[in-house]
Amino acid sequence: MQASVHEFDPATAAGSVLLDNGRRLLFSPEAFAQSRLRLLRPGQRVTIDVVDDHIVALRIVGI
């Protein structure tokens, strides 16, 4: 599923994304750690893996 980064706090590595339908989902530092990324910026498109309404992994679209 794809979404856009809504917020990202580099100090805590937590944030949120907006789904294309406008729904906001939070992601934990653990989910961000799975991405092996160093930073996300608002508006950036990501692919997310969701289990029981919780994001478990994020990836940059196209990578």
C-alpha positions in Angstrom: 0.0 0.0 0.0 1.3 3.5 -0.7 1.1 6.6 1.4 2.7 10.0 1.9 4.7 10.9 4.9 2.8 13.4 7.1 5.1 13.8 10.0 8.5 12.4 11.0 10.5 13.2 14.1 14.2 12.3 13.6 14.9 12.4 17.3 12.4 9.6 18.1 12.2 8.0 14.6 8.4 7.9 14.9 5.9 9.6 12.7 2.7 9.3 10.6 1.6 8.8 7.0 -1.5 9.8 5.1 -3.1 7.1 3.0 -4.5 8.2 -0.4 -8.0 8.2 1.2 -6.9 10.8 3.8 -6.7 8.4 6.7 -3.7 8.9 9.0 -1.6 6.0 10.4 1.2 6.3 12.9 4.4 4.4 12.7 6.8 3.4 15.5 10.5 3.7 15.7 10.6 -0.1 15.2 8.8 0.2 11.9 11.1 3.0 10.8 14.2 0.8 11.8 12.9 -1.9 9.5 13.1 0.5 6.6 16.9 1.0 7.0 16.4 4.6 6.0 18.0 7.5 7.8 15.4 10.2 7.2 11.9 10.9 5.8 10.5 14.2 4.7 6.9 15.3 4.7 5.2 14.6 1.4 7.6 11.8 0.5 5.8 8.8 -1.0 6.4 5.5 0.7 5.2 1.9 0.5 3.9 0.6 3.8 3.1 -2.8 5.2 0.2 -2.8 7.6 -0.9 -5.5 10.0 -4.0 -4.9 12.2 -4.0 -1.2 11.4 -0.3 -0.9 12.5 2.5 0.0 10.1 5.2 -2.7 10.5 7.5 -1.6 7.7 8.1 1.4 5.3 10.0 1.5 2.0 10.7 4.3 -0.5 8.5 3.9 -3.6 10.5 2.5 -6.4 13.4 1.1 -4.3 
